[in-house]
Amino acid sequence: MNKEEFNKLGVMDQIDFINIELEEKSLTKISEEIKVSRKTLRNRFDKFGYVYDKRSNKYIIKSIEQDGGGLNNTINTNVLFEKIKGLERQMKALEGEVNKLKIESKEIGFNEIDIRVLEGETVSRCYRLNKEVQKEFSKFCKRNSSYKVQDILGTALVEFMEKYK
């Protein structure tokens, strides 16, 4: 992720991103990768009540008080609830990206067609077609330009003949 992408995220999503990355990398390494200084992160997250906790190696809510050996159950529940909310936001963002990619893939012709590359000798034939059918077929061939027209037409004819034997 670069600086622009990171800055476009909401602050809570930024905190979630940093906390997930902290599971595998140091805060210094993450800040270098996204080209946002540790001080900027600290100040930004501090405004929303989050501080970096060295012991847990993540950003946590300031109001969390530690008692002796660890966090009490209420605080653990709150932290878990915040993590769940963050994960839900990330899931929604990912679902949006998946839907966007599905739409884009349909627009450029990747709707899972199975074109057979037919082996053997080719012959030339002349057939009359309805003008609108020919236009649509031509558009289809342009959208699927990675295939030869003869393979698209051959596959269509083979599938038609298998269906209506």
C-alpha contacts under 8 A as a table, 3 or more apart, distances in Angstrom:
res1	aa1	res2	aa2	distance
1	M	5	E	6.20
1	M	6	F	6.52
1	M	33	E	7.66
1	M	34	I	6.08
2	N	5	E	5.47
2	N	6	F	6.16
2	N	33	E	7.26
2	N	34	I	4.81
2	N	35	K	7.09
3	K	6	F	5.08
3	K	7	N	6.04
3	K	34	I	4.99
3	K	35	K	5.71
3	K	36	V	6.54
4	E	7	N	5.18
4	E	8	K	6.23
5	E	8	K	5.20
5	E	9	L	6.80
6	F	9	L	5.49
6	F	14	Q	6.74
6	F	34	I	7.19
7	N	10	G	7.56
7	N	14	Q	7.92
9	L	13	D	5.85
9	L	14	Q	5.97
10	G	13	D	5.18
10	G	14	Q	6.15
11	V	14	Q	4.87
11	V	15	I	6.20
11	V	44	R	7.67
11	V	45	F	7.12
11	V	48	F	7.93
12	M	15	I	5.06
12	M	16	D	6.23
12	M	86	G	7.24
13	D	16	D	4.94
13	D	17	F	6.03
13	D	86	G	6.62
13	D	89	R	7.50
13	D	90	Q	7.49
14	Q	17	F	5.02
14	Q	18	I	6.12
15	I	18	I	5.16
15	I	19	N	6.06
15	I	45	F	7.27
15	I	59	Y	6.90
16	D	19	N	5.17
16	D	20	I	6.16
16	D	83	K	7.52
16	D	86	G	6.00
16	D	87	L	7.81
17	F	20	I	5.26
17	F	21	E	6.19
18	I	21	E	5.06
18	I	22	L	6.00
18	I	27	L	7.90
18	I	30	I	7.52
18	I	58	K	7.80
18	I	59	Y	8.00
19	N	22	L	5.00
19	N	23	E	6.83
19	N	58	K	5.26
19	N	59	Y	6.40
20	I	23	E	5.60
20	I	24	E	7.84
21	E	24	E	5.75
21	E	25	K	5.96
21	E	30	I	7.16
22	L	25	K	4.97
22	L	26	S	5.81
22	L	27	L	6.40
22	L	30	I	7.75
22	L	57	N	6.70
22	L	58	K	6.51
23	E	57	N	7.81
25	K	29	K	6.35
25	K	30	I	6.62
26	S	29	K	5.19
26	S	30	I	6.29
27	L	30	I	5.10
27	L	31	S	6.08
27	L	38	R	7.29
28	T	31	S	5.20
28	T	32	E	6.19
28	T	38	R	6.82
29	K	32	E	5.15
29	K	33	E	6.22
30	I	33	E	5.08
30	I	34	I	6.28
31	S	34	I	5.36
31	S	35	K	5.60
31	S	36	V	5.12
31	S	37	S	5.52
31	S	38	R	5.98
32	E	35	K	4.87
32	E	36	V	6.70
32	E	37	S	7.22
36	V	40	T	6.57
36	V	41	L	7.04
37	S	40	T	5.20
37	S	41	L	6.41
38	R	41	L	5.07
38	R	42	R	6.05
39	K	42	R	5.00
39	K	43	N	6.09
40	T	43	N	5.22
40	T	44	R	5.97
41	L	44	R	5.15
41	L	45	F	5.98
42	R	45	F	5.36
42	R	46	D	5.83
42	R	51	V	6.94
42	R	52	Y	7.45
43	N	46	D	5.03
43	N	47	K	6.46
44	R	47	K	5.57
44	R	48	F	7.24
45	F	48	F	5.29
45	F	49	G	6.53
45	F	50	Y	5.21
45	F	51	V	6.78
46	D	49	G	4.96
46	D	50	Y	4.98
46	D	51	V	5.93
47	K	50	Y	7.42
49	G	61	I	5.64
49	G	62	K	5.42
49	G	63	S	7.79
50	Y	59	Y	5.91
50	Y	60	I	5.21
50	Y	61	I	4.41
50	Y	62	K	5.27
51	V	59	Y	5.25
51	V	60	I	5.56
51	V	61	I	6.35
51	V	62	K	5.80
52	Y	57	N	7.11
52	Y	58	K	5.65
52	Y	59	Y	4.28
52	Y	60	I	6.32
53	D	56	S	5.67
53	D	57	N	5.57
53	D	58	K	5.59
53	D	59	Y	5.93
53	D	60	I	6.58
54	K	57	N	4.69
54	K	58	K	7.00
60	I	64	I	7.48
60	I	79	V	7.71
61	I	64	I	5.85
62	K	65	E	7.93
64	I	71	L	7.76
64	I	75	I	6.45
65	E	71	L	7.10
66	Q	69	G	7.59
66	Q	70	G	5.73
66	Q	71	L	5.13
66	Q	72	N	7.37
67	D	70	G	5.69
67	D	71	L	6.10
67	D	72	N	6.97
71	L	75	I	6.29
71	L	76	N	6.41
72	N	75	I	5.53
72	N	76	N	6.31
73	N	76	N	4.95
73	N	77	T	6.10
74	T	77	T	5.11
74	T	78	N	6.27
75	I	78	N	4.98
75	I	79	V	6.09
76	N	79	V	5.07
76	N	80	L	6.07
77	T	80	L	5.08
77	T	81	F	6.02
78	N	81	F	5.00
78	N	82	E	6.19
79	V	82	E	5.11
79	V	83	K	6.21
80	L	83	K	4.99
80	L	84	I	6.13
81	F	84	I	5.08
81	F	85	K	6.22
82	E	85	K	5.10
82	E	86	G	6.15
83	K	86	G	5.00
83	K	87	L	6.13
84	I	87	L	5.04
84	I	88	E	6.11
85	K	88	E	5.06
85	K	89	R	6.29
86	G	89	R	5.14
86	G	90	Q	6.28
87	L	90	Q	4.98
87	L	91	M	6.08
88	E	91	M	5.00
88	E	92	K	6.23
89	R	92	K	5.18
89	R	93	A	6.26
90	Q	93	A	5.05
90	Q	94	L	6.13
91	M	94	L	5.03
91	M	95	E	6.01
92	K	95	E	5.03
92	K	96	G	6.18
93	A	96	G	5.12
93	A	97	E	6.36
94	L	97	E	4.97
94	L	98	V	6.13
95	E	98	V	5.02
95	E	99	N	6.13
96	G	99	N	5.17
96	G	100	K	6.10
97	E	100	K	4.98
97	E	101	L	6.14
98	V	101	L	5.09
98	V	102	K	6.15
99	N	102	K	5.01
99	N	103	I	6.25
100	K	103	I	5.22
100	K	104	E	6.19
101	L	104	E	4.98
101	L	105	S	5.95
102	K	105	S	5.13
102	K	106	K	6.28
103	I	106	K	5.24
103	I	107	E	6.29
104	E	107	E	5.05
104	E	108	I	6.45
105	S	108	I	5.33
105	S	109	G	6.21
105	S	110	F	5.07
105	S	111	N	6.91
106	K	109	G	5.10
106	K	110	F	5.37
106	K	111	N	5.42
107	E	110	F	7.64
108	I	143	R	5.93
108	I	144	N	7.86
109	G	140	F	7.91
109	G	143	R	5.27
109	G	144	N	5.90
110	F	113	I	7.16
110	F	144	N	7.95
115	I	147	Y	7.54
115	I	151	D	6.68
115	I	152	I	6.01
115	I	155	T	5.98
116	R	151	D	6.37
116	R	152	I	7.57
116	R	154	G	7.96
116	R	155	T	5.78
117	V	151	D	5.62
117	V	155	T	7.99
118	L	151	D	6.37
118	L	154	G	7.29
118	L	155	T	7.85
129	L	133	V	6.76
129	L	134	Q	6.26
130	N	133	V	5.27
130	N	134	Q	6.25
131	K	134	Q	5.16
131	K	135	K	6.29
132	E	135	K	5.06
132	E	136	E	6.23
133	V	136	E	5.25
133	V	137	F	6.06
134	Q	137	F	5.03
134	Q	138	S	6.06
135	K	138	S	5.08
135	K	139	K	6.29
136	E	139	K	5.08
136	E	140	F	6.11
137	F	140	F	4.97
137	F	141	C	6.16
138	S	141	C	5.11
138	S	142	K	6.28
139	K	142	K	5.09
139	K	143	R	6.25
140	F	143	R	5.17
140	F	144	N	6.25
141	C	144	N	5.02
141	C	145	S	5.74
141	C	147	Y	7.74
141	C	149	V	6.35
141	C	152	I	7.62
142	K	145	S	4.96
144	N	147	Y	6.05
145	S	148	K	6.99
147	Y	151	D	6.68
147	Y	152	I	6.84
148	K	151	D	5.24
148	K	152	I	6.45
149	V	152	I	5.11
149	V	153	L	6.09
150	Q	153	L	5.21
150	Q	154	G	5.82
151	D	154	G	4.96
151	D	155	T	5.92
152	I	155	T	5.25
152	I	156	A	6.20
153	L	156	A	5.09
153	L	157	L	6.21
154	G	157	L	5.19
154	G	158	V	6.12
155	T	158	V	5.12
155	T	159	E	6.06
156	A	159	E	5.27
156	A	160	F	6.10
157	L	160	F	5.05
157	L	161	M	6.12
158	V	161	M	5.18
158	V	162	E	6.14
159	E	162	E	5.10
159	E	163	K	6.09
160	F	163	K	5.16
160	F	164	Y	6.28
161	M	164	Y	5.27
161	M	165	K	5.81
162	E	165	K	5.50
